């Protein structure tokens, strides 16, 4: 099959959608002809590049605040392209809308939809965009949701027939997590891995830190415009010396951060799945998540624990103290081979 994946970002850009598309594309490329159309991250990457069997084509885009990713250049190329399968990703950026204009035998949509924008202004834009967004689902042959939460949102917001929506979670490279060794330390570590935006809730982990034992440190992996405010908050609370910031970590470097963690924290207001929670559990690290959106589906009160909004610092600190260092047994997770197997069946229906 000749397959096109369309997304707003692709590694080395960070983010769950980028990681998802890379993992399915590279596995599909073992048996199929796979191309990715994406925006050119910061305008600094090669326009065309082949990596691990995948042809990556990057296009100039209008991306104020690292959002929207509208590209006339991509639209023009899509209109003159032909593929057996076009698979568009991420309702919250324009490349998915543009992807429907490619010539194709079948159109598959993975919206990674969570209904809300990351700011009040973007939330308003999403509501204005809805009539255009609805046409994506009208044109799609199948819709793939990453969680039951996302599936129910899509049905409620766009009146999609339930039978047209398949649920296929994102996967984990399980082999990468086998045999991870925790380094000896004289302190315990809270780990947050997230794009640094307000809605991701990293600020709540910083606010809880002064209420925790001084031997507990916080590691934050990610980058984004909100980082300056997080650094300022840490300084204001007098805990800056207990926090380590990392960005652009991949492969072994990121695995080492998971291996060194004693508890993983993700307090997003909204998520359609969350690959980083799956990765933390694969590393056998106990997790604390906000009991919101699809994050609530992870909560089992054995390996993953929930906390309600509004997040209260003392309540969070008490939960961290209870969970940190807790032993996690094997958790049932999807690997990427299973994900791709399901995708191929949908492509071939």
C-alpha positions in Angstrom: 0.0 0.0 0.0 1.0 3.6 -0.7 0.3 5.4 2.6 0.4 9.0 3.6 0.4 10.2 7.2 -0.4 13.9 7.7 0.4 15.6 11.0 1.3 19.0 12.4 4.6 17.9 13.9 7.0 15.0 13.6 10.2 14.2 15.6 12.5 15.8 16.6 9.4 17.9 17.6 8.1 16.8 21.0 4.5 15.8 21.7 2.3 12.7 21.9 1.0 13.0 18.3 4.5 13.3 16.8 5.6 10.2 18.8 2.5 8.3 17.7 2.9 9.1 14.0 6.6 8.3 14.0 6.1 4.9 15.7 3.3 3.7 13.4 5.0 5.1 10.2 8.3 3.4 10.8 6.6 0.1 11.4 4.3 0.4 8.4 7.3 1.2 6.3 8.7 -2.3 6.8 6.1 -3.6 4.4 4.5 -0.5 2.7 5.5 2.7 1.0 5.0 5.4 3.7 5.3 9.2 3.4 4.7 11.8 6.1 3.6 15.4 5.3 4.3 17.7 8.3 5.1 21.3 9.2 8.8 22.2 9.2 9.6 22.4 13.0 11.0 25.9 13.6 11.9 26.0 9.9 15.2 24.5 10.6 14.9 20.9 9.3 15.5 19.5 5.8 12.5 19.9 3.5 12.7 16.2 2.4 14.4 13.5 4.4 14.2 9.7 4.6 14.5 8.1 8.1 14.0 4.5 8.9 12.3 3.8 5.6 9.8 6.8 5.9 9.9 9.7 3.5 9.4 12.9 5.5 8.3 16.0 3.6 8.2 19.2 5.6 6.3 22.3 4.6 6.5 26.0 5.6 3.6 26.8 7.9 1.9 29.7 9.7 2.4 28.6 13.3 2.0 31.5 15.7 2.7 30.4 19.3 3.6 27.0 17.9 0.0 26.4 17.1 -2.4 26.0 14.1 0.3 25.0 11.5 -1.6 26.2 8.4 0.4 25.6 5.2 -0.6 26.7 1.7 2.5 24.8 0.5 1.2 21.6 2.1 -2.3 22.1 0.7 -1.0 22.6 -2.8 1.1 19.4 -2.6 -1.8 17.4 -1.2 -4.1 18.4 -4.0 -1.8 17.0 -6.6 -0.8 13.8 -4.6 -2.4 10.4 -4.8 -2.2 7.6 -2.2 -4.0 4.4 -1.4 -4.5 5.5 2.2 -4.4 9.0 3.6 -4.3 9.0 7.4 -4.7 12.5 9.0 -3.9 13.3 12.6 -4.8 15.9 15.2 -8.1 17.8 15.0 -6.4 20.7 16.9 -4.2 21.7 14.0 -4.9 22.5 10.3 -3.0 19.7 8.6 -5.8 17.2 9.4 -8.3 19.4 7.6 -6.0 19.8 4.7 -5.4 16.1 4.4 -8.9 15.4 3.2 -8.0 17.2 -0.1 -5.5 14.6 -1.2 -6.6 12.0 -3.9 -7.0 8.7 -2.1 -8.8 5.4 -2.0 -9.5 5.6 1.7 -9.4 8.4 4.3 -8.6 7.5 8.0 -8.7 10.1 10.8 -7.1 10.0 14.2 -8.3 13.2 15.8 -6.4 13.0 19.2 -9.4 15.1 20.2 -9.9 16.5 23.7 -12.5 19.3 22.9 -10.6 22.2 24.5 -8.0 24.7 23.4 -4.9 25.3 25.5 -6.0 28.9 26.2 -9.3 30.7 26.4 -8.6 32.3 23.1 -7.8 29.0 21.4 -10.9 27.5 23.0 -13.0 30.1 21.3 -11.3 29.4 18.0 -12.1 25.7 18.3 -15.8 26.5 18.7 -15.6 28.7 15.5 -13.7 26.0 13.7 -16.3 23.3 14.4 -18.4 23.6 11.2 -15.2 23.1 9.2 -14.0 20.3 11.5 -17.3 18.5 11.1 -16.6 18.0 7.4 -13.4 16.0 8.2 -15.6 13.3 9.9 -18.2 13.4 7.2 -15.5 12.6 4.6 -13.6 10.0 6.7 -14.1 6.3 6.0 -13.1 5.4 9.6 -12.2 7.4 12.7 -9.7 6.1 15.2 -9.9 7.2 18.8 -7.1 6.6 21.3 -9.4 6.0 24.3 -13.1 5.4 25.1 -13.1 9.0 26.5 -12.1 10.4 23.1 -14.6 8.1 21.3 -17.5 9.3 23.4 -16.5 13.0 22.9 -16.4 12.6 19.2 -19.8 10.9 19.1 -21.2 13.7 21.3 -19.7 16.7 19.6 -19.9 15.5 15.9 -22.7 13.0 15.9 -20.5 10.3 14.4 -22.1 6.8 14.1 -20.6 4.8 16.9 -19.7 1.9 14.6 -17.4 4.2 12.5 -15.2 4.9 15.5 -12.5 2.4 16.4 -10.6 2.6 19.7 -6.9 1.9 19.3 -4.6 3.2 22.1 -1.1 4.4 21.4 1.6 1.9 22.1 4.9 1.5 24.0 8.3 0.1 22.9 8.1 -2.5 25.6 11.5 -4.0 24.8 13.1 -0.6 25.6 11.9 -0.8 29.2 13.0 -4.3 30.0 16.1 -4.4 32.3 16.1 -0.7 33.1 18.4 -0.1 36.0 17.6 2.5 38.7 20.8 4.4 39.7 21.7 4.6 43.4 20.8 8.1 44.7 20.6 9.8 48.1 17.2 11.4 47.2 13.9 10.5 45.7 12.6 11.9 42.4 9.2 13.2 41.1 9.2 13.1 37.3 7.0 15.2 34.9 7.3 14.7 31.1 5.1 17.1 29.2 4.9 20.0 26.8 5.3 23.0 29.0 1.9 24.7 28.7 -0.3 25.8 31.6 -3.0 23.1 31.0 -0.4 20.4 31.5 -0.4 21.2 35.2 3.4 21.0 35.9 3.0 24.1 38.1 1.0 22.0 40.7 4.0 19.7 41.2 6.2 22.7 41.8 3.6 24.1 44.3 3.6 20.8 46.2 7.4 20.6 46.5 7.8 23.0 49.5 5.4 20.7 51.4 7.4 17.6 50.8 10.6 16.3 52.5 13.6 18.3 51.3 15.3 15.1 50.1 12.6 14.9 47.3 13.6 16.5 44.0 11.5 17.2 40.9 12.7 16.5 37.3 10.8 18.2 34.4 11.3 17.0 30.9 9.9 19.2 28.1 9.9 22.6 26.6 7.4 25.3 25.8 6.4 28.9 26.3 5.2 28.3 29.9 8.7 27.3 31.0 9.6 30.9 32.0 6.7 31.0 34.4 7.5 27.6 35.9 11.1 28.8 36.6 9.8 32.0 38.1 7.4 30.1 40.3 10.1 27.7 41.5 12.3 30.7 42.4 9.4 32.4 44.2 8.7 29.3 46.3 12.3 28.8 47.1 12.6 25.4 45.5 14.5 26.2 42.3 17.6 24.3 43.7 15.5 21.1 44.0 14.3 21.1 40.3 16.1 20.0 37.2 14.8 21.0 33.8 15.5 18.9 30.7 14.5 19.3 27.1 14.8 17.4 23.8 15.4 14.1 25.5 15.0 11.0 23.3 15.9 7.4 23.4 18.2 6.3 26.1 18.4 9.7 27.8 14.6 9.8 28.3 14.6 6.1 29.4 17.2 7.0 32.1 14.9 9.7 33.5 12.0 7.2 33.8 14.3 4.6 35.4 15.5 7.2 38.0 12.0 8.3 39.0 10.2 7.3 42.1 6.8 8.7 41.1 5.5 10.1 37.8 3.0 13.0 37.8 0.8 14.3 35.0 -1.9 16.7 36.0 -3.3 17.8 32.6 -6.8 19.4 32.4 -7.5 17.3 29.2 -5.8 14.5 27.4 -7.1 12.1 24.7 -4.8 9.3 25.9 -1.2 10.1 27.2 1.8 8.1 25.9 4.0 9.4 28.8 1.8 7.7 31.4 2.0 4.4 29.5 5.8 4.8 29.3 6.1 5.6 33.1 4.1 2.4 33.8 6.2 0.4 31.4 9.2 1.6 33.5 7.3 0.3 36.6 7.0 3.8 38.1 3.8 4.6 40.1 1.8 7.4 38.6 -0.4 10.2 39.8 -2.7 11.8 37.3 -5.5 14.3 37.3 -8.9 12.5 37.3 -9.8 14.3 34.1 -10.5 13.3 30.5 -8.8 10.1 29.3 -6.3 10.3 32.2 -9.1 8.9 34.4 -9.0 5.7 32.5 -5.5 5.0 33.8 -6.6 5.2 37.5 -6.6 1.8 39.2 -5.4 2.9 42.7 -2.7 0.3 42.6 -0.3 1.5 39.9 -1.9 4.8 39.0 -3.7 7.2 41.4 -6.1 10.0 40.6 -6.5 13.5 42.1 -9.5 15.8 41.4 -9.5 19.3 40.0 -9.1 21.9 41.4 -5.6 20.6 42.4 -4.8 21.5 46.0 -1.1 21.6 46.9 -1.4 19.9 50.3 -3.6 17.1 49.0 -1.2 16.5 46.1 1.8 16.5 48.5 0.1 14.0 50.7 -0.7 11.7 47.7 2.9 12.0 46.5 4.2 11.0 50.0 1.9 8.0 49.9 2.7 6.8 46.4 6.4 7.7 46.0 8.6 4.6 45.7 5.6 2.2 45.6 6.3 -1.0 43.8 4.6 -1.5 40.4 4.1 -4.9 39.0 3.7 -5.6 35.3 0.9 -3.5 33.7 -1.0 -4.6 30.6 0.0 -2.1 27.8 -0.2 -2.1 24.1 3.0 -2.4 22.1 3.4 -0.6 18.8 3.3 -3.8 16.8 -0.2 -4.5 18.1 -1.3 -0.9 17.3 0.0 -1.2 13.7 -1.6 -4.6 13.2 -5.0 -3.0 14.1 -4.3 0.0 11.8 -3.5 -2.3 8.9 -6.7 -4.1 9.3 -8.6 -0.9 9.3 -6.7 0.3 6.2 -7.6 -3.0 4.4 -11.3 -3.1 5.4 
